[in-house]
Amino acid sequence: MIRVVGLGKSYETAAGLFPALKGVSLEIQPGDFIAVMGPSGSGKSTFVRMINGLIKPTAGRVTVDGLDTDRDGKAVRRRVGFCFTDPDAQILMPTVAEDLAFGLRGRGPSRDAVTDTVEAALAAYDLHRGLQTLPVRVRAQQDNAIALAGWLAGHPAVERVHYPGMPGADPEGLLGRQLAGPGAVLAIALRGGFDAAADLVTRTRLVTHAVSLGGVDSLLQHPASLTHRPVAAEAKPHPNVVRISVGLEDVRDVIADFDQALRGVGERRLVDVLSGADALAR
């Protein structure tokens, strides 16, 4: 059984202590299936990390089968697993397989034994099936990102495209030396500022408004109003920036979706300008 009592966690920021979580109490019985839901920045990841002792609470306590996560963290982690959905959030290594292998190597088994154990663990969750087609999928996503970035660069509503595959975007020549390609993630700066960026992410129909990266579906998000909303001002990205993770859809459909969404943003801005001018005239 997992028992959570008065759990809280605060982080140091330039503006002072930021409470990521406070006053959480619950019990999870064997066989329970629990979904933790909330907007980005609400403390979901922090809460889950505290359940298996990856993060220590600043208030309250968590026990797993009577073991305290703060005092008995190693024993707790033998009982509570944690699978990341975002590759950037891995514990130590860039992939799930390497993370699993890292923990096993320190216990002395042979390289072959580690490989067999990791493959068996991945197979238990069907993760190994996708590895065979990963290079093909990444190349297809990258090709889509290159086409989308080129189209966005010519759109009048877009001030700038941030993407290493754009001409002049790689002055150090890292592509080819450190990277095999520019990848499938890009960002755009809109001429309409914060309002235009926040409006754009609500207008796409095919591209989903979400914060993950690297999936097969195209996603976009506005960091200033979502993932980086609780971040100190000096660490926030520019308010007119929208981040895009390009997926495997037909790139013509993705471009058409951004075309209609940006057109909607432009029409709203025009209405706002005309309304403001009318108000001044009166």
C-alpha positions in Angstrom: 0.0 0.0 0.0 1.1 3.6 -0.8 0.2 6.2 1.9 0.7 9.9 1.2 0.3 12.3 4.1 0.4 16.1 3.9 2.9 15.9 1.0 4.5 19.1 -0.2 7.5 20.2 -2.4 8.9 23.7 -3.0 11.6 24.7 -5.4 14.1 27.6 -5.1 13.6 30.1 -7.9 15.0 33.6 -8.5 11.7 35.0 -7.3 11.8 32.9 -4.1 10.3 29.5 -3.1 7.8 28.1 -5.7 5.3 25.6 -4.2 5.1 22.8 -6.8 2.9 20.6 -4.5 1.3 21.1 -1.1 -1.0 19.3 1.2 -1.5 16.1 -0.8 -2.9 13.1 1.2 -4.2 9.8 -0.2 -3.9 6.0 0.0 -3.4 3.6 -2.9 -4.4 0.1 -2.2 -3.0 -3.0 -4.1 -4.9 -3.4 -7.4 -5.9 0.3 -7.6 -5.4 2.1 -10.9 -4.8 5.8 -10.3 -4.6 8.6 -12.9 -3.0 11.9 -11.8 -4.4 14.7 -13.9 -3.7 18.4 -14.1 -2.3 21.2 -16.3 1.4 21.6 -17.0 3.2 22.9 -13.9 0.6 21.5 -11.5 3.0 19.1 -9.8 2.1 15.8 -11.4 5.7 14.7 -12.2 7.0 16.0 -8.9 4.3 13.9 -7.1 5.1 10.7 -8.9 8.9 11.2 -8.4 8.3 11.5 -4.7 6.3 8.3 -4.5 9.4 6.3 -5.4 12.0 8.5 -3.7 13.6 10.2 -6.7 12.7 13.5 -5.1 12.6 14.2 -1.4 9.5 16.1 -0.1 9.9 19.4 1.8 6.7 18.6 3.8 4.8 15.5 4.7 5.8 11.9 4.0 5.2 8.9 1.7 5.4 5.3 2.7 5.3 2.2 0.5 4.4 -1.0 2.3 5.5 0.7 5.5 8.9 1.9 4.0 9.5 5.7 4.2 10.6 7.0 0.7 13.0 9.6 2.4 14.7 7.1 4.7 14.3 3.9 2.8 14.6 5.2 -0.8 16.6 2.3 -2.2 14.2 -0.3 -0.8 11.2 1.6 -2.1 12.6 1.8 -5.6 12.7 -2.0 -5.7 8.9 -1.9 -5.3 7.9 1.2 -7.3 8.8 1.5 -11.0 8.8 4.7 -13.0 8.6 4.9 -16.8 9.2 8.3 -18.4 7.2 9.3 -21.5 9.6 12.2 -22.4 13.1 11.1 -23.5 14.5 14.4 -22.1 13.3 13.4 -18.7 15.3 10.1 -18.4 17.1 9.5 -15.2 20.7 9.3 -16.4 20.9 8.1 -20.0 19.2 9.3 -23.2 17.1 6.2 -23.7 15.0 3.8 -21.6 17.1 0.9 -22.6 20.4 2.6 -21.6 18.8 3.7 -18.3 17.8 0.1 -17.5 21.3 -1.2 -18.5 23.0 1.4 -16.4 21.4 0.1 -13.2 22.2 -3.5 -14.0 25.8 -3.0 -14.9 26.6 -1.9 -11.4 25.5 -5.2 -10.0 28.1 -7.3 -11.8 26.3 -9.3 -14.6 28.0 -9.8 -18.0 27.2 -7.6 -20.9 25.2 -10.3 -22.6 23.2 -10.9 -19.4 22.5 -7.2 -19.2 21.4 -7.0 -22.8 19.1 -10.1 -22.4 17.5 -8.6 -19.3 16.9 -5.2 -20.8 15.4 -6.7 -24.0 13.1 -8.9 -21.9 12.0 -5.8 -19.9 11.3 -3.8 -23.0 9.4 -6.8 -24.6 7.2 -6.9 -21.6 5.9 -3.5 -22.5 6.1 -4.0 -26.3 8.7 -1.2 -26.5 11.1 -3.4 -28.5 8.7 -3.6 -31.5 9.1 0.1 -32.3 12.8 0.1 -32.1 13.1 -1.7 -35.5 11.4 1.2 -37.4 12.7 4.1 -35.3 15.3 5.3 -37.8 12.8 5.3 -40.7 10.2 7.2 -38.6 12.8 9.8 -37.4 13.9 10.4 -41.0 10.3 10.9 -42.2 9.5 13.3 -39.3 12.7 15.2 -40.1 11.7 15.5 -43.8 8.3 16.8 -42.7 9.9 19.3 -40.3 12.2 20.7 -43.1 9.2 21.2 -45.4 7.1 22.8 -42.7 10.0 25.1 -41.6 10.5 26.3 -45.1 6.8 27.1 -45.6 6.5 28.9 -42.2 9.6 31.0 -43.1 7.7 32.5 -46.0 4.5 33.3 -44.0 3.8 37.0 -43.3 2.6 36.2 -39.7 5.9 34.5 -38.8 8.7 36.8 -37.7 11.3 34.0 -37.5 11.7 30.3 -37.7 14.2 28.7 -35.2 15.3 25.4 -36.8 18.9 24.2 -37.4 18.0 23.1 -40.9 17.3 26.6 -42.0 20.0 28.5 -44.1 22.4 30.3 -41.8 21.0 28.6 -38.7 24.1 26.5 -38.1 27.0 28.8 -38.2 29.2 26.4 -36.2 28.6 23.6 -38.7 27.4 21.2 -36.1 25.1 19.4 -38.6 27.2 16.6 -40.1 29.8 16.8 -37.3 27.7 16.2 -34.2 24.2 15.6 -35.7 23.0 13.4 -38.5 20.2 15.9 -39.3 18.3 18.9 -38.0 15.6 16.9 -36.2 11.9 17.2 -36.1 11.4 20.0 -33.5 11.3 23.7 -34.4 10.0 26.9 -33.0 8.4 30.0 -34.6 8.2 33.6 -33.4 5.0 35.3 -34.4 4.6 39.0 -35.2 1.6 39.4 -33.1 3.4 38.8 -29.8 2.0 36.8 -26.8 -1.6 37.1 -27.9 -1.0 35.7 -31.4 1.1 32.8 -30.1 -1.5 31.9 -27.4 -4.3 32.2 -30.0 -2.5 30.0 -32.6 -2.3 26.9 -30.4 -6.1 27.0 -30.0 -6.8 27.1 -33.7 -5.0 24.1 -35.1 -7.3 21.1 -35.9 -4.9 18.3 -37.0 -1.9 19.4 -34.9 -2.6 18.8 -31.2 -1.9 21.3 -28.4 0.3 19.3 -26.1 3.8 19.4 -24.5 5.4 16.1 -25.4 8.1 15.7 -28.0 9.2 13.1 -30.6 5.9 11.2 -31.0 4.3 10.2 -34.3 1.7 12.9 -34.1 2.4 16.6 -34.7 2.2 18.7 -31.5 2.5 22.4 -30.7 2.6 24.4 -27.5 3.1 28.0 -26.2 5.8 27.8 -23.6 5.2 31.2 -22.1 1.6 30.3 -21.1 2.1 26.5 -20.5 5.3 24.7 -19.6 7.3 27.8 -18.7 4.5 29.7 -17.0 5.8 29.1 -13.4 9.4 29.8 -14.5 11.3 32.9 -13.3 11.0 35.8 -15.8 14.7 35.7 -16.9 14.4 32.0 -17.8 11.2 32.3 -19.8 11.3 32.1 -23.6 10.1 35.0 -25.6 6.3 35.3 -25.3 5.7 35.2 -29.0 7.4 31.7 -29.4 5.5 28.6 -30.3 7.2 25.2 -30.2 6.3 22.5 -32.7 7.2 18.8 -32.7 6.5 17.5 -36.2 5.0 14.0 -36.7 4.4 11.5 -39.4 1.2 12.9 -41.0 1.2 13.9 -44.6 3.1 17.2 -44.4 0.6 18.8 -46.9 -2.1 18.3 -44.2 0.1 19.8 -41.5 0.9 22.8 -43.6 -2.8 23.2 -44.5 -3.6 23.1 -40.8 -1.1 25.9 -40.0 -2.3 27.9 -42.9 -5.9 28.0 -41.6 -4.8 28.6 -38.0 -2.5 31.5 -38.9 -5.2 32.9 -41.1 -7.6 32.8 -38.1 -5.0 34.5 -35.9 -4.5 37.3 -38.5 -8.3 37.8 -38.9 -8.7 38.2 -35.1 -5.8 40.7 -35.0 -7.5 42.7 -37.7 -10.8 42.7 -35.8 -9.0 43.8 -32.7 -7.2 46.7 -34.5 -10.5 47.9 -36.1 -12.3 47.7 -32.8 -9.6 49.7 -31.1 -9.7 52.3 -33.9 -13.5 52.6 -33.6 -13.3 53.0 -29.9 -10.8 55.9 -30.3 -13.0 57.5 -32.9 -15.9 57.6 -30.5 
